[in-house]
């Protein structure tokens, strides 16, 4: 296709197929795009000419669901649009294949678990190769070494990634598949370790022994951003602490098993009930431990008794009280969620020691029963436990409430303990363009509400190792205060197998030698660096440096609204600390997919739809249409009815384009399906109706472009689709006879100029629709584009349409002319519909009434209207006066109404073929 200065479009029309349909287009064009490398990044070095996308790397831990199709389609629409706008689009794909979800899948798929005491077995074979969805219990899992387990993780993720890629290709994502990465791959590991070492050198990363949230099932620490508050069944127990003279003071607790860990009773400083007791001491029931009564503003006067015991640690409020009031640490919960095995030294009462021994090694549930039974027996419990529901913190991927355990962990500064950094990150959020903008407040609320730095260490196995060792003291303990770091040029490393400079392997874990850091980084600690990973930050070589300069900071981060607090914020934090800038200019936030009952789709609820099903049933263009019709930031219902509409739209585009391209080929001694040359010059559009159609096209191109520039893809689709149906249902029906050069009912043949005007407007219009719909319906639009261009080039590399050619063609005519003509034809059809006769029945005479501007518009297109409605006799237009009623019997407003009409005889029915 070529557009000259006057807006003329030339095309070499290829032979048209006998029949058209959407089936099979995915396979045909996916292969063609792959062979032609249609979507490959062109390595443009000019940053202004590049549009770079920080594509979300989906978690490779089983199957994608239709929610992924939803959000990734939104991104692809923007990528395709920007490519047609002339940008060299940098659109990579990653696979988030490290972390807990992968570990869980591998454990269940192969029936294995890690035993760090085992050595690597090169001949190890897992007991299973897929368990058909059955969950393998931990007791039935075969132990294997950490390295064997990691190899199984790598093997299974490689299989999953192939399936994911095949699905993305079928959906029509215009990914550059040569720009693919794995979060556990060598390059991402090097980036993550390098960034961490620099954070460490600047004092932004640090380690400390501190109470932290702990998941007893997965045996790992959990960050604040990974919390999920859920309602949990419990019981309030009214328990008496006693003063020296035995006078009771009652507290209410849902966790009596933590009585032995109590360090104080806390009430609000303004609570008149307890002011007189502040500074006094009471003794805990059963264990007889002396604890103070203290004041803290975080105590809730209207909750329970208004006074609570602070146990180290029952919840995050306990941590706040412990820190602010400098309370003793009295931890009794182990990492496995069970009570410690030895009586703590702060319990000195012999009876208390005996009771504690009964709970040693018990789960919190079993320990609770033991303590409650003793409280009944001692008389320290008032009444029976009362059922209640409480909001409790869970790990977002866990099934049991989190415990708070003291352990050595690594942290990264994120503004949770640094007011200056917090304010800087708030400002970064103000710089970022959120789409939709109301999502900005979620970011700001999260940053304002941070109460601690980002815990980035995990006690798992499949992830990026911390690149650290520690000296081993003479007593055999690790010297955590003086970590040994590698030089950047040897990254990535695994400290459990690699040896630090100046040491030998035989010095591992011996006095005077070294020991490895066994923890791995949280998966978000790697994912938060995706902009640096994909743009080849700090990678050696001129080529890598040039790519980074041309793509970073990136243009777009598309993602789900639910991970603003994790992925979006953590990425902003890392770029701020390392690059002193935002990682991207725009962030688009998708909503959730709801099932037909308007409940969020999730695997746990069992209401997830696998995307292969609708893709097979309706086709990729149809599924993309459903996804793209949804606005950013808002939830959308899974709706197969919408997909049917999308399929119908794609088929209509094929049929309408074939119809229009076939017109006139016979004139040049071509049969209908043959090739032909066509030049659609806007100056050849001379008829008012054709000019009106082009005026509307100029408006549609302009407004759709504005919407897409504002990342409002659904608004653009609505504008384009609305006019497409009007173009097909009204305009094509009105001008098809003239485009063919067919004589009217009086035998008059349209002039050559009038015929050329219709054909040119049809060509210009359908060329525009092919390009306008290309980001949404990539398969159908590519098909029709190749009919127009003899199989050469791709619509997805064509220029996005501009309004100028259509403005030239419109020559000042209003788009309302087309609307008035459409209303007139609608009324002519209504005459026949109400008479229950064929639409081919001639109208002998008719009078239509319309407003003055409507009369003028209809009159300018009356020949086309008459042919479309088969008006063979008198056709009068009557100006409707303001005082005339404008409402029909059903109350709807009708701008054109029937004043009078007379029908002829319906055409004789053709005999049925035998």
C-alpha positions in Angstrom: 0.0 0.0 0.0 1.2 3.5 -0.8 -0.2 6.8 0.5 0.8 9.8 -1.6 0.7 13.5 -0.6 -2.9 13.7 -1.7 -3.9 10.7 0.4 -4.4 8.3 -2.6 -4.0 4.6 -1.7 -2.9 2.2 -4.3 -3.3 -1.6 -3.9 -2.7 -4.7 -6.0 -5.7 -6.8 -5.3 -5.1 -10.5 -5.1 -7.5 -13.3 -6.2 -10.3 -13.6 -3.8 -11.3 -16.9 -2.2 -14.5 -18.6 -3.1 -15.6 -18.9 0.5 -14.4 -17.0 3.6 -14.3 -17.9 7.2 -12.2 -17.5 10.4 -11.4 -21.1 10.9 -7.8 -22.0 10.3 -6.6 -18.4 10.2 -4.6 -18.8 13.4 -2.4 -21.6 12.0 -2.0 -19.9 8.7 -0.9 -16.5 10.0 1.0 -17.6 13.1 3.3 -19.5 10.8 3.6 -16.6 8.3 4.4 -14.1 11.1 7.0 -16.5 12.6 8.7 -17.1 9.2 8.7 -13.4 8.3 9.7 -12.3 11.8 7.0 -9.7 11.6 7.3 -8.7 15.3 11.0 -8.8 15.7 12.6 -5.8 17.4 14.6 -3.9 14.8 17.4 -2.9 17.2 16.7 0.8 16.6 19.2 2.8 18.6 17.2 6.0 18.8 15.3 6.0 22.2 12.6 8.3 20.8 11.8 5.8 18.0 11.5 2.8 20.4 8.5 1.8 22.4 9.5 -0.7 25.1 7.2 -2.9 27.2 7.9 -4.5 30.5 5.8 -7.6 29.9 4.6 -9.5 33.0 6.4 -12.9 33.2 3.6 -15.4 34.0 4.2 -17.9 36.8 5.1 -21.2 35.2 3.4 -23.5 37.6 0.7 -25.4 35.7 -1.9 -23.9 33.5 -2.8 -20.4 32.4 -6.4 -19.4 32.9 -8.6 -17.1 30.9 -7.7 -14.1 33.2 -4.2 -14.2 31.6 -5.7 -14.0 28.1 -7.7 -11.0 29.3 -4.8 -8.9 30.6 -2.2 -9.9 28.0 -4.6 -9.0 25.2 -4.8 -5.4 26.5 -1.1 -5.1 26.3 -0.9 -6.6 22.8 -3.5 -4.1 21.5 -1.2 -1.3 22.6 1.9 -3.0 21.2 0.3 -3.5 17.8 -1.0 0.1 17.8 2.4 1.5 18.6 4.1 -0.6 16.0 1.7 0.8 13.4 2.4 4.3 14.6 5.9 3.8 13.5 7.7 2.7 16.7 10.2 -0.1 16.8 8.4 -2.0 19.5 10.5 -3.9 22.1 8.0 -6.5 23.4 9.8 -9.4 25.2 8.3 -12.3 27.1 9.6 -13.8 30.4 8.8 -16.9 32.4 8.6 -16.5 36.2 9.8 -20.0 36.9 11.4 -19.7 40.4 9.8 -19.6 43.7 7.2 -21.4 45.8 4.5 -22.1 43.1 7.1 -24.0 41.1 8.3 -25.9 44.1 4.8 -26.9 45.1 4.0 -28.1 41.5 7.3 -30.1 41.3 6.6 -31.7 44.7 3.2 -32.8 43.6 4.1 -33.7 40.0 7.1 -35.9 40.9 6.2 -36.9 44.4 9.5 -35.6 46.0 10.7 -33.3 48.7 14.0 -31.8 49.6 16.3 -33.2 52.3 19.3 -30.9 52.5 21.4 -33.6 54.2 21.3 -35.8 51.1 24.1 -35.5 48.4 23.4 -35.1 44.7 22.5 -38.4 43.0 23.1 -38.2 39.2 20.9 -41.3 38.7 18.0 -40.1 40.8 14.6 -40.9 39.3 11.4 -39.5 40.9 8.6 -41.9 41.8 6.1 -40.1 39.5 5.9 -38.3 36.2 2.6 -36.4 36.7 0.0 -37.4 39.2 -3.2 -36.4 37.3 -4.1 -33.7 39.8 -3.8 -35.8 42.9 -2.0 -34.2 45.8 0.9 -36.2 47.1 1.0 -36.1 50.9 4.3 -35.0 52.5 4.8 -38.3 54.2 4.6 -40.1 50.8 7.1 -37.8 49.1 10.5 -39.3 48.3 13.4 -37.2 49.7 16.1 -36.0 47.4 19.0 -33.6 47.4 18.5 -29.9 46.8 20.4 -30.1 43.5 18.2 -33.1 42.3 15.1 -31.1 43.3 16.3 -28.0 41.3 17.0 -30.1 38.2 13.4 -31.4 38.4 12.1 -27.8 38.7 14.1 -26.8 35.6 12.8 -29.9 33.7 9.1 -29.3 34.5 9.2 -25.5 33.9 10.8 -26.1 30.5 7.8 -28.4 29.6 5.2 -25.8 30.9 6.9 -22.9 29.1 6.5 -24.7 25.7 2.7 -25.0 26.4 2.5 -21.4 27.5 4.3 -20.1 24.4 2.1 -22.2 22.1 -1.0 -20.6 23.7 0.4 -17.1 23.5 1.1 -17.6 19.8 -2.4 -18.9 19.1 -3.8 -15.9 20.9 -1.9 -13.7 18.5 0.4 -11.9 20.9 2.9 -9.9 18.8 5.8 -10.9 21.1 9.4 -10.9 19.9 10.2 -14.4 20.8 13.9 -13.9 20.4 13.7 -11.6 23.5 12.7 -14.3 26.0 14.1 -14.8 29.5 13.6 -17.0 32.6 13.8 -15.6 36.1 16.0 -18.5 37.1 18.2 -18.2 34.0 21.8 -17.2 34.1 21.3 -13.6 33.0 18.4 -12.8 35.5 20.4 -14.5 38.3 23.4 -12.3 37.4 21.3 -9.1 37.4 19.6 -10.0 40.7 22.8 -10.8 42.4 24.6 -7.8 41.0 21.8 -5.5 42.1 21.8 -7.0 45.6 25.5 -6.6 46.0 25.2 -2.9 45.1 22.3 -2.5 47.5 24.5 -4.1 50.2 27.4 -1.9 49.4 25.2 1.2 49.7 23.7 0.1 53.0 20.2 -0.5 51.4 20.3 -4.3 52.1 20.9 -5.5 55.6 20.4 -8.6 57.7 19.0 -8.8 61.3 17.5 -11.1 63.8 14.0 -10.0 64.2 10.4 -11.2 64.6 8.9 -11.9 61.2 5.9 -13.5 59.6 6.4 -17.2 59.1 4.5 -19.9 57.2 4.7 -23.1 59.0 3.6 -25.2 56.0 6.1 -23.9 53.6 8.8 -23.2 56.2 9.6 -19.8 55.0 9.5 -16.2 56.0 6.8 -14.0 54.3 6.9 -10.3 53.4 4.3 -7.8 54.2 3.3 -7.5 50.6 2.5 -11.2 50.5 -0.1 -11.1 53.3 -3.7 -11.9 52.8 -6.2 -11.1 55.6 -8.8 -13.8 55.9 -11.7 -14.5 58.3 -10.8 -17.3 60.6 -12.9 -19.1 63.1 -11.8 -18.8 66.8 -12.9 -18.6 70.4 -12.6 -15.8 72.9 -11.3 -17.0 76.3 -11.9 -14.7 79.3 -8.8 -15.3 81.5 -7.8 -13.9 84.8 -4.3 -12.4 85.5 -3.9 -11.7 89.2 -2.4 -9.0 91.4 -0.2 -9.9 94.3 -3.2 -10.2 96.6 -5.1 -12.5 94.1 -7.4 -9.8 92.7 -8.2 -10.7 89.1 -8.0 -8.5 86.0 -9.5 -10.1 83.0 -8.3 -10.2 79.4 -9.9 -11.9 76.4 -7.8 -13.8 74.0 -8.2 -16.2 71.1 -4.7 -17.6 71.6 -4.4 -18.9 75.2 -1.7 -21.3 74.1 0.6 -18.3 74.1 0.2 -17.5 77.8 3.7 -18.7 78.5 5.0 -16.1 76.1 3.3 -13.1 77.7 5.5 -10.1 78.5 2.9 -7.5 79.5 -0.7 -6.5 79.6 -1.5 -3.5 77.4 -4.4 -1.0 77.5 -5.0 2.4 75.7 -3.5 5.4 77.6 -7.0 7.1 77.6 -8.9 4.1 78.9 -10.3 5.2 82.3 -10.9 1.6 83.3 -7.1 0.8 83.4 -5.3 4.2 84.0 -4.9 3.5 87.7 -3.2 0.1 87.0 -0.4 1.4 84.6 2.9 0.7 86.1 1.6 -2.1 88.4 2.4 -5.8 88.0 0.2 -8.9 87.8 1.0 -12.7 87.5 0.0 -14.8 84.5 -2.3 -17.7 85.2 -0.8 -21.2 85.3 2.8 -20.0 84.8 2.9 -17.4 87.6 5.2 -15.1 85.6 5.2 -11.4 86.8 4.3 -9.0 84.0 3.7 -5.2 83.9 0.5 -3.4 82.9 1.5 -0.7 80.3 -0.2 1.8 78.1 0.1 2.0 74.2 -2.1 3.9 71.8 -2.5 0.8 69.5 -4.6 -0.9 72.2 -8.3 -1.0 71.2 -10.6 0.1 74.0 -13.7 -1.4 72.3 -12.2 -4.8 71.5 -12.8 -7.6 74.0 -12.0 -6.4 77.5 -10.1 -3.4 76.3 -6.9 -4.8 77.8 -4.8 -7.4 76.0 -1.8 -9.6 76.8 1.3 -9.0 74.6 2.9 -12.3 73.7 6.1 -12.5 71.7 4.6 -13.0 69.3 1.0 -13.6 68.5 0.4 -11.0 65.8 1.9 -7.9 64.3 0.5 -5.7 67.0 2.5 -7.7 69.6 5.6 -6.8 67.5 4.8 -3.1 67.6 4.2 -3.2 71.4 7.4 -5.3 71.9 9.4 -2.8 69.9 8.0 0.4 71.3 7.8 -0.6 75.0 11.1 -2.5 74.9 9.6 -5.7 76.2 11.5 -9.0 76.7 11.5 -11.6 73.9 9.7 -14.7 75.1 9.3 -16.8 71.9 7.8 -20.3 72.3 6.8 -21.1 68.7 9.3 -22.9 66.5 9.6 -22.6 62.8 7.6 -25.8 62.4 4.7 -24.2 64.2 5.1 -26.3 67.3 5.9 -25.4 70.9 9.6 -25.4 71.8 11.0 -28.5 73.5 12.4 -27.0 76.6 10.8 -25.0 79.5 11.9 -21.4 79.0 14.0 -19.8 81.8 11.5 -17.1 82.6 9.1 -19.8 84.0 10.3 -20.6 87.5 7.1 -21.8 89.2 7.2 -25.6 89.5 3.6 -26.1 88.6 4.0 -23.8 85.6 7.0 -25.8 84.4 5.0 -29.0 84.6 2.2 -27.6 82.6 4.6 -26.2 80.0 6.2 -29.7 79.6 2.8 -31.0 78.6 2.8 -28.7 75.7 6.4 -29.2 74.4 6.5 -30.2 70.8 2.7 -29.9 70.4 1.0 -28.0 67.6 -0.6 -24.7 68.6 -4.0 -26.4 68.3 -3.1 -29.2 70.7 -1.3 -26.9 73.1 -4.4 -24.7 73.2 -6.5 -27.6 74.3 -4.1 -28.4 77.1 -3.9 -24.8 78.4 -7.7 -24.3 78.3 -8.2 -27.5 80.3 -5.8 -26.3 82.9 -7.4 -22.9 83.0 -10.8 -24.5 83.7 -9.3 -26.6 86.5 -7.5 -23.6 88.1 -10.5 -21.4 87.9 -8.6 -18.8 85.9 -11.1 -18.9 83.0 -14.4 -17.1 83.4 -17.1 -19.1 81.6 -16.6 -21.2 78.5 -14.9 -20.0 75.3 -17.2 -18.0 73.0 -17.1 -18.5 69.2 -15.9 -15.6 67.2 -14.6 -14.8 63.7 -11.4 -12.8 63.5 -9.3 -11.5 60.6 -6.0 -13.3 60.5 -2.9 -13.0 58.4 -2.2 -15.7 55.9 0.5 -16.1 53.3 -1.3 -15.5 50.0 -0.4 -19.0 48.9 -0.9 -20.7 52.3 -3.7 -22.5 54.1 -2.7 -21.9 57.8 -2.5 -18.7 59.8 1.0 -17.2 59.9 3.1 -17.4 63.0 5.6 -14.7 64.0 9.0 -16.3 64.5 12.4 -14.6 65.3 15.0 -15.5 62.8 17.9 -14.0 60.8 16.7 -12.5 57.6 17.7 -10.2 54.8 15.9 -6.9 54.2 15.9 -4.2 51.6 15.0 -0.6 52.3 11.6 0.4 50.8 10.6 3.4 52.9 9.0 1.4 55.7 11.6 2.6 58.2 13.0 5.6 56.4 10.8 8.7 56.1 13.0 10.3 53.5 12.9 7.3 51.2 9.2 6.9 51.8 8.6 10.5 50.7 10.8 9.9 47.6 8.8 6.8 46.6 5.5 8.7 47.0 6.9 11.3 44.6 7.9 8.6 42.1 4.3 7.5 42.2 3.2 11.0 41.3 5.5 11.0 38.3 4.1 7.7 37.0 1.1 7.8 34.6 -1.4 5.3 36.0 -4.1 4.0 33.6 -6.8 4.3 35.0 -5.6 7.2 37.1 -7.7 6.2 40.2 -5.3 3.3 40.7 -2.7 5.8 41.8 -4.3 6.0 45.3 -3.7 2.3 45.8 0.0 2.8 45.3 0.1 5.8 47.7 -1.9 4.1 50.4 0.5 1.1 50.3 3.6 3.3 50.6 2.1 5.4 53.3 1.1 2.3 55.2 4.5 0.5 55.2 5.6 -0.4 58.7 8.8 -2.2 57.9 11.4 -2.8 55.2 11.0 -5.5 52.5 12.0 -8.9 53.7 13.7 -10.5 50.7 15.1 -13.8 52.0 13.3 -17.1 51.8 14.1 -20.5 53.3 13.3 -22.4 50.1 15.4 -24.1 47.4 14.5 -23.1 43.8 15.4 -19.5 43.4 18.3 -17.0 43.1 20.9 -17.6 45.8 22.2 -14.7 47.8 25.8 -14.4 46.6 27.3 -14.5 50.0 29.5 -16.6 52.3 30.5 -16.1 55.9 33.7 -16.7 57.8 33.5 -19.6 60.3 34.8 -18.7 63.8 37.0 -21.0 65.8 34.0 -22.1 67.8 32.3 -23.3 64.6 29.7 -20.5 64.4 29.2 -18.3 61.4 30.4 -14.7 61.5 27.3 -13.1 60.0 28.6 -9.6 60.6 31.4 -9.9 58.0 29.9 -11.5 54.9 32.2 -12.5 52.1 31.1 -11.2 48.7 32.2 -12.2 45.1 33.4 -9.8 42.4 30.7 -8.9 39.9 32.6 -10.4 37.0 32.1 -14.0 38.2 28.3 -13.7 38.7 26.1 -15.6 38.9 27.3 -17.9 41.7 25.8 -20.5 44.0 27.5 -20.2 47.4 26.5 -23.8 48.3 28.7 -25.1 45.5 31.0 -22.3 44.6 34.0 -21.3 46.7 34.9 -17.7 47.7 38.3 -16.3 46.6 41.1 -17.2 48.9 39.5 -20.4 50.1 39.3 -24.0 49.0 36.4 -26.4 49.1 37.9 -28.4 52.0 37.5 -25.3 54.2 33.7 -25.3 53.8 31.9 -25.4 57.2 35.0 -25.8 59.3 36.6 -23.4 61.9 38.7 -20.9 60.1 37.0 -21.6 56.8 33.7 -20.4 55.3 30.1 -21.3 55.2 27.5 -20.6 52.5 24.4 -18.4 52.8 21.7 -21.1 52.3 18.7 -18.7 51.9 17.5 -17.7 48.4 15.9 -14.4 47.3 12.2 -13.9 47.3 10.9 -14.3 43.8 9.8 -10.7 43.8 13.4 -9.7 44.4 14.1 -11.0 40.9 10.8 -10.0 39.3 11.3 -6.4 40.6 14.2 -6.2 38.2 12.5 -7.2 35.0 13.1 -3.7 33.4 16.8 -4.1 34.1 16.8 -7.8 33.0 15.1 -7.3 29.6 17.0 -4.1 28.7 20.3 -5.8 29.5 21.3 -3.4 32.3 25.1 -3.5 33.0 25.6 -6.4 30.6 29.1 -6.2 28.9 29.5 -5.3 25.2 28.5 -2.4 23.0 25.5 -4.2 21.7 24.0 -4.7 25.1 24.8 -1.1 26.2 23.1 0.2 23.0 20.0 -1.8 23.6 19.8 -0.6 27.2 20.1 3.0 26.2 17.4 2.6 23.5 14.9 0.8 25.8 15.4 2.1 29.4 13.6 3.6 31.2 10.8 1.7 29.6 7.5 3.0 28.3 4.9 0.6 29.7 4.3 -1.7 32.6 1.1 -3.7 32.2 0.0 -5.7 35.1 -2.9 -6.8 37.4 -4.3 -4.4 40.0 -3.8 -6.9 42.8 0.0 -6.7 42.6 0.5 -2.9 42.8 1.8 -3.4 46.3 4.2 -6.2 45.2 5.4 -6.0 41.6 4.7 -2.4 40.7 6.0 -0.9 44.0 9.0 -3.2 44.3 10.1 -2.4 40.8 9.8 1.4 41.4 11.8 0.9 44.6 14.6 -1.0 42.8 14.8 1.5 39.9 14.8 4.4 42.4 17.7 3.0 44.4 19.8 1.8 41.5 18.9 4.0 38.5 17.5 7.1 40.3 14.5 7.2 38.0 11.2 5.5 37.3 11.5 2.2 35.5 8.7 3.1 33.0 6.5 6.1 32.1 3.1 4.4 32.1 1.4 1.6 34.1 -1.8 0.0 32.8 -3.8 -2.0 35.4 -6.2 -4.7 34.4 -9.2 -5.8 36.5 -10.1 -9.3 37.4 -12.2 -11.9 35.5 -15.4 -12.9 37.2 -17.4 -16.0 36.5 -21.0 -15.8 35.3 -22.0 -15.5 39.0 -19.8 -12.4 39.3 -17.3 -14.2 41.6 -13.6 -13.7 41.0 -12.1 -16.6 39.1 -9.5 -18.6 41.1 -8.1 -22.1 41.1 -9.1 -22.5 44.8 -12.7 -21.8 43.9 -12.6 -24.2 41.0 -14.3 -21.7 38.7 -11.4 -21.1 36.3 -11.8 -21.5 32.6 -8.8 -22.9 30.7 -8.2 -20.5 27.7 -7.8 -23.3 25.2 -11.5 -24.0 25.4 -12.9 -20.6 24.2 -10.0 -20.3 21.7 -11.0 -23.6 20.1 -14.7 -22.8 20.3 -14.7 -19.2 19.0 -11.3 -18.5 17.6 -8.5 -16.1 18.8 -10.0 -12.9 17.3 -13.3 -13.6 19.1 -11.6 -14.1 22.5 -9.5 -11.1 21.9 -12.6 -9.0 21.1 -14.2 -10.0 24.5 -11.0 -9.1 26.4 -10.4 -5.8 24.6 -14.0 -4.7 25.1 -13.3 -4.4 28.8 -11.9 -1.2 30.3 -8.7 -1.0 32.2 -9.0 -1.2 36.0 -12.5 -2.7 36.0 -13.5 -6.3 36.5 -15.1 -8.1 33.6 -17.4 -11.2 33.4 -16.4 -14.2 31.4 -18.9 -13.9 28.6 -19.1 -16.3 25.7 -21.9 -14.1 24.3 -19.4 -11.4 23.8 -17.1 -13.8 22.1 -19.8 -14.7 19.7 -20.2 -11.1 18.8 -16.4 -10.9 18.2 -16.5 -13.9 15.9 -19.4 -12.3 14.0 -17.4 -9.1 13.7 -14.4 -10.9 12.2 -16.6 -12.8 9.7 -18.4 -9.6 8.7 -15.1 -7.9 8.0 -14.1 -10.8 5.8 -17.4 -10.8 3.9 -17.7 -7.0 3.6 -14.2 -6.7 2.3 -14.6 -9.5 -0.2 -17.8 -8.0 -1.5 -16.3 -4.5 -1.9 -13.1 -5.8 -3.5 -15.0 -7.9 -6.0 -17.0 -4.9 -7.4 -15.7 -3.8 -10.7 -13.3 -6.5 -11.5 -15.5 -7.7 -14.4 -15.1 -4.2 -16.0 -11.4 -4.9 -16.6 -12.0 -8.4 -18.2 -11.3 -10.1 -14.9 -13.5 -12.7 -13.4 -14.7 -11.9 -9.9 -12.1 -13.8 -8.0 -9.1 -12.6 -10.0 -6.4 -10.0 -9.2 -6.7 -6.4 -10.2 -5.1 -3.0 -9.7 -6.9 -0.4 -7.6 -6.2 3.2 -6.8 -8.4 4.9 -4.2 -7.8 8.6 -4.6 -9.8 10.8 -2.1 -10.3 13.4 -4.8 -12.4 10.8 -6.7 -15.0 10.9 -4.0 -17.6 13.2 -5.4 -21.0 12.1 -4.2 -22.5 13.6 -1.0 -23.3 10.2 0.5 -19.7 9.0 -0.1 -18.2 12.1 1.2 -20.4 11.8 4.4 -19.1 8.3 4.9 -15.5 9.6 4.6 -16.3 12.5 7.0 -17.4 9.9 9.6 -14.2 7.9 8.9 -12.1 11.0 9.6 -13.9 11.4 12.9 -13.5 7.7 13.8 -9.8 7.7 13.0 -9.2 10.8 15.0 -11.2 9.8 18.1 -9.9 6.2 18.1 -6.4 7.4 17.9 -6.9 9.8 20.8 -8.4 7.0 22.9 -5.5 4.6 22.2 -2.9 7.4 22.9 -4.7 7.6 26.3 -4.5 3.8 26.7 -8.3 3.5 26.4 -8.3 0.5 24.1 -11.9 -0.4 24.9 -13.2 3.1 24.0 -11.3 3.0 20.7 -12.8 -0.4 19.9 -16.3 0.8 20.7 -15.8 3.8 18.3 -14.4 1.7 15.5 -16.9 -1.1 15.8 -19.9 1.2 16.0 -19.0 2.8 12.7 -18.0 -0.5 11.1 -21.5 -1.8 11.6 -23.0 1.5 10.3 -20.7 1.3 7.3 -21.8 -2.2 6.5 -25.5 -2.0 7.3 -26.2 1.5 6.0 -23.5 2.7 3.7 -22.7 -0.5 1.7 -26.4 -1.2 1.3 -27.0 2.3 0.1 -24.3 2.5 -2.5 -23.8 -1.1 -3.7 -26.1 -0.6 -6.7 -24.3 2.5 -7.8 -20.9 0.9 -7.2 -21.9 -1.9 -9.5 -23.2 0.7 -12.1 -26.6 -0.9 -11.9 -29.5 1.0 -13.6 -32.2 2.3 -11.3 -35.9 1.4 -11.5 -36.3 3.9 -14.3 -33.4 2.5 -16.3 -31.0 5.4 -15.5 -27.4 4.3 -15.3 -25.2 6.2 -12.8 -22.3 8.3 -14.3 -18.8 7.0 -14.3 -17.8 9.6 -11.8 -20.6 8.5 -9.4 -19.5 4.8 -9.8 -15.9 5.7 -9.2 -16.9 7.8 -6.2 -18.7 4.8 -4.5 -15.9 2.4 -5.3 -13.2 4.7 -4.0 -15.1 5.4 -0.8 -15.6 1.6 -0.3 -11.9 1.0 -0.8 -10.8 3.8 1.4 -13.2 2.7 4.1 -12.4 -1.0 4.2 -8.6 -0.2 4.0 -9.1 2.0 7.1 -11.1 -0.7 8.9 -8.5 -3.3 8.2 -5.9 -1.1 9.9 -8.1 0.2 12.7 -9.2 -3.3 13.7 -5.7 -4.8 13.3 -4.7 -4.5 17.0 -7.9 -6.2 18.0 -8.6 -8.8 15.3 -5.1 -9.6 14.0 -6.0 -12.7 12.1 -9.1 -11.5 10.1 -7.4 -8.2 9.4 -4.3 -9.9 8.1 -6.4 -12.0 5.8 -8.2 -9.1 4.2 -5.0 -7.1 4.0 -3.5 -9.8 1.9 -6.5 -9.7 -0.5 -5.7 -6.0 -1.0 -2.0 -6.4 -1.4 -1.4 -9.6 -3.3 0.0 -11.4 -0.3 2.8 -9.0 0.3 3.6 -7.2 3.6 1.5 -7.3 6.8 -1.2 -5.0 8.1 0.7 -5.1 11.3 3.6 -3.3 9.8 1.3 -0.9 7.8 0.9 2.7 8.9 -1.9 3.5 11.3 -4.5 5.6 9.4 -4.6 9.3 9.8 -7.6 11.6 9.3 -6.2 13.6 6.3 -7.2 11.3 3.4 -10.7 11.1 4.7 -10.9 14.8 5.3 -9.9 15.4 1.7 -12.5 12.9 0.5 -15.2 14.5 2.7 -14.8 17.9 1.1 -16.7 19.5 4.0 -19.8 17.3 3.9 -21.1 16.4 7.4 -21.1 12.8 8.5 -24.8 13.3 9.5 -25.8 12.9 5.8 -25.0 9.2 6.2 -27.0 9.0 9.4 -30.0 10.7 7.8 -29.8 8.4 4.8 -29.7 5.4 7.0 -32.7 6.5 8.9 -34.6 7.0 5.7 -33.8 3.5 4.4 -34.8 2.2 7.8 -38.3 3.8 7.4 -38.6 2.4 3.9 -37.9 -1.1 5.2 -40.3 -0.5 8.0 -43.1 0.0 5.5 -42.5 -3.5 4.1 -41.9 -5.1 7.5 -45.3 -3.8 8.8 -47.0 -5.0 5.6 -45.2 -8.4 6.0 -44.0 -8.4 2.5 -40.6 -9.1 0.9 -37.9 -6.4 1.1 -37.7 -6.7 -2.7 -41.3 -5.4 -3.0 -41.3 -2.1 -4.9 -42.6 1.1 -3.3 -44.9 2.9 -5.8 -44.9 6.2 -3.9 -43.7 7.4 -0.5 -43.5 10.6 1.5 -41.1 10.9 4.4 -41.2 13.7 7.0 -38.0 15.0 8.6 -36.4 18.1 10.1 -35.1 20.7 7.6 -31.5 19.6 7.8 -32.6 16.0 7.5 -34.6 16.8 4.4 -31.6 18.4 2.7 -29.3 15.5 3.7 -31.8 12.9 2.4 -32.4 14.8 -0.8 -28.6 14.8 -1.5 -28.6 11.0 -1.4 -32.1 10.3 -2.6 -31.1 8.3 -5.7 -29.1 5.9 -3.5 -31.9 5.7 -0.9 -34.5 5.0 -3.6 -32.5 2.2 -5.0 -31.8 0.7 -1.6 -35.5 0.9 -0.7 -36.7 0.0 -4.3 -38.8 3.2 -4.6 -40.0 3.1 -8.2 -42.4 5.9 -8.2 -42.9 9.3 -6.5 -40.6 10.0 -3.6 -41.6 13.1 -1.6 -39.8 14.7 1.3 -41.8 16.8 3.7 -40.2 19.2 6.2 -41.4 18.3 9.7 -42.4 21.4 11.7 -41.3 21.9 15.3 -44.9 21.7 16.6 -45.3 18.2 15.1 -45.1 15.3 17.5 -41.7 13.6 17.3 -42.5 10.6 19.4 -43.7 7.3 18.0 -46.3 5.0 19.6 -43.7 3.3 21.7 -42.3 6.6 23.0 -39.1 6.5 21.0 -37.8 9.5 19.2 -38.0 9.2 15.4 -36.3 12.0 13.4 -37.6 10.5 10.1 -41.2 9.3 9.9 -43.5 7.9 7.2 -46.0 10.5 6.0 -47.6 8.3 3.3 -46.8 5.2 1.2 -48.1 2.9 -1.5 -46.7 -0.6 -2.2 -46.6 -2.4 -5.5 -46.9 -6.2 -6.0 -44.3 -8.3 -4.3 -42.0 -10.1 -6.7 -43.1 -13.6 -7.7 -41.4 -16.4 -5.7 -38.9 -18.4 -7.7 -39.8 -22.1 -7.9 -37.7 -24.3 -5.7 -35.1 -26.3 -7.5 -35.8 -30.0 -7.6 
